[in-house]
Amino acid sequence: MRNISTKLQLNNIVKIHFINSVGIKIMLQITALLILVCGILGYVSYSSSYNSLEYTIRSFLESKAYDSSALISSTIQQDIRVMNEIASRPEIKSMNIQIQNPILLSEAKDLEYINLNIIEPNGLIYLAGGEKTQTDLSLANNLYLKEALKGKASISDPVTNVEGEQIIAIAVPIKNESGQVIGALFSNMTTKKLNEIVQKTKVGSSGYSFIINKEGTKVAHKDLKLVLNKDNTIKNVNKDKNLVQLAQLESKMIKEEKGSGYYVKDGKEMFMSYAPIPDTEWSMALTIPKQEIFNEANELKYKFIIMTILFILIGMVVGFIISKSIKQPLLKIKKYAQQLSNCNLSHRISIDRKDEFGQVANSLNTAINNVEKIIYSVKLNGKDTLQSTNDINSMFEKIHEHVENVSHKSNKISANMQQASAYIEELTCKSLNIEDEINNTVEEARNGLELANSIKSRANSMKNETENSRAKILGIYSESKEKLNAALQNTKVVENISTMAEVIKDISKKTNLLALNAAIEAARAGEHGKGFSIVADEIRKLAEQSNGVVQDIQENVKSVLNSVERLSESSKFILNVIDNEILESYDKIMLVSDDYKNDGSKFQSIIEGFNVLLQDIYVSIEEMTVNMKTLAESMGECADASTNIVDNIENLKEENLHICDKSSKNAQGAEQLLQSISEFKIKLCKES
């Protein structure tokens, strides 16, 4: 077990040294730098090549899809042109099947059509063998016939005939001399030629092409089952969600768009380019696995990886060489440091290089030479230093005895000075207390003087304010009295209103009697007095209303007169109070203010005399206190000086002991220094 643990420890030490090795670190750093640089360059190059290749392939396949669709369109248009030439013959325009039939059979054989047939606008079809049949032009399968009867050449979607063959039909209009459509010529031909074009149109080894119509149904495909089953990816996407991407691309195809895109089929990512077939309702697509078209890009990726690994290996070799060239002088420096740690100053480092390592080696050798000289000098002077230190120790011991005698005498002097200083301080404290009491009394006298001045000032202010207030009251009293008398005179107007109301009341009574007499006279007049009776009645009503209003006015006037009378009595009472009581009170207050002012003046003179006396006492006490303080300070300084002398002597004694101790330690240190220096191996000692 011990052997195993020892081996594990050795392995761990080796691993730590391996990781901490400067050479390994340099090699790893160069390797990491190469990985980073090569990785970035490889990624950028591969990404640029990939994007460029993708653009080139996309453009190529889109162009090929367009060219293939143009080829199919050209093939179909060639058949349409041939059909138009046949339809333009006089025999075909005659619409006589007996005349048409030989030409139809001959041309069908020459053109390798299954047959050529004629259809009339009513849907009656004349077959090449002489038979005829009726068809419904409204059916979706007959849409191409309907278009031809409208004057437009058209092509049908692939259908399966009774013999199981996939066929398509091309229909062209038959027009008379005036350009009117009188029928249509249509041919049934196999999709062999179309399928051959589709089969030949492919890319790569596994790419293929297919055609769909405007509904998305397969018209041509390498897998004929899809054509026979009328496979429609757009409809099948509801059953199989994996067809979503392909259905989206075919949706663009049925919109007659041109382009390309990616989709997934059976777990493989496929690329597809598509283009509409001109003059038809079909679209053609070319599809190929993405892996196949980007095979060169993948090869380029692998080449980049191999080159990156190769550069990394080269970098590791270069890094190893560089680290080795750096490591060799470092090992010599390490060995040199180990010799220094063993106190061997005779060892020298030898690095035959002009770079920084060589400069460091020379500097270290120079430094060690200087250290060697210093140590040699210390060895020579160490013994003399030790002897001098011992002599100094004996001298300081004698000084210590003298210092103790001086310290004893200084302590006695300091004790006597401190006792005298204490007595002086006690007297000083008592004089300070007396001074504080006198100072407080002076302050109180000053406060009393300020109070007397304040009393006198307030009494004077009170008198002035009272005089001003009395003058204002007199002014207000006179003004109010005049206004009140004027208001009482104005109340007589109200009495006049009452008199006028009585006059109006008498007038209304007389008017009422007059209206009554007028009514009586109108009644006597009969029919002639009716109008006058109405006027008299209205006058009577107005008189009654005037009488009522006058009564209200009289009542209001009586109420106003009563209020005015009460207001007059109250105003007279207030004026009497102001005249007889308030003004007399103001006179009494002014007399009291004069007495208050005179008393304040007397109190002020007494306080001023007392304050002068206290000031004289305070000055005398203050001079005595200053003298006591000066004496106390002098005694304190003497006591402090004696105490400082004692303290300094004590400090001197302690410092003397400390110096003796340090001197002893220096002697010991000198001995230890000589012993330590003797451990260093230097060339100078050997030479001496």
Secondary structure, DSSP 8 states (H G I E B T S, - for coil): -HHHHHHHHHHHHHHHHHHH-HHHHHHHHHHHHHHHHHHHHHHHHHHHHHHHHHHHHHHHHHHHHHHHHHHHHHHHHHHHHHHHHHHTSHHHHTT-HHHHHHHHHHHHHHTT-SEEEEE-TTSEEE-TTS-EEE--TTSGGGHHHHHHHTT--EE---EE-TTS-EEEEEEEEEE-TTS-EEEEEEEEEETHHHHHHHHH---TTT-EEEEE-TTSBEEE-SSHHHHHTT-BHHHHTTT-GGGHHHHHHHHHHHTT--EEEEEEETTEEEEEEEEE-TTSS-EEEEEEEHHHHTHHHHHHHHHHHHHHHHHHHHHHHHHHHHHHHHHHHHHHHHHHHHHHHTTB-S-------SSHHHHHHHHHHHHHHHHHHHHHHHHHHHHHHHHHHHHHHHHHHHHHHHHHHHHHHHHHHHHHHHHHHHHHHHHHHHHHHHHHHHHHHHHHHHHHHHHHHHHHHHHHHHHHHHHHHHHHHHHHHHHHHHHHHHHHHHHHHHHHHHHHHHHHHHHHHHHHHHHHHHHHHHHHHGGGGHHHHHHHHHHHHHHHHHHHHHHHHHHHHHHHHHHHHHHHHHHHHHHHHIIIIIHHHHHHHHHHHHHHHHHHHHHHHHHHHHHHHHHHHHHHHHHHHHHHHHHHHHHHHHHHHHHHHHHHHHHHHHHHHHHHHHHHHHHHHHHHHHHHHHHSB-HHHHH-
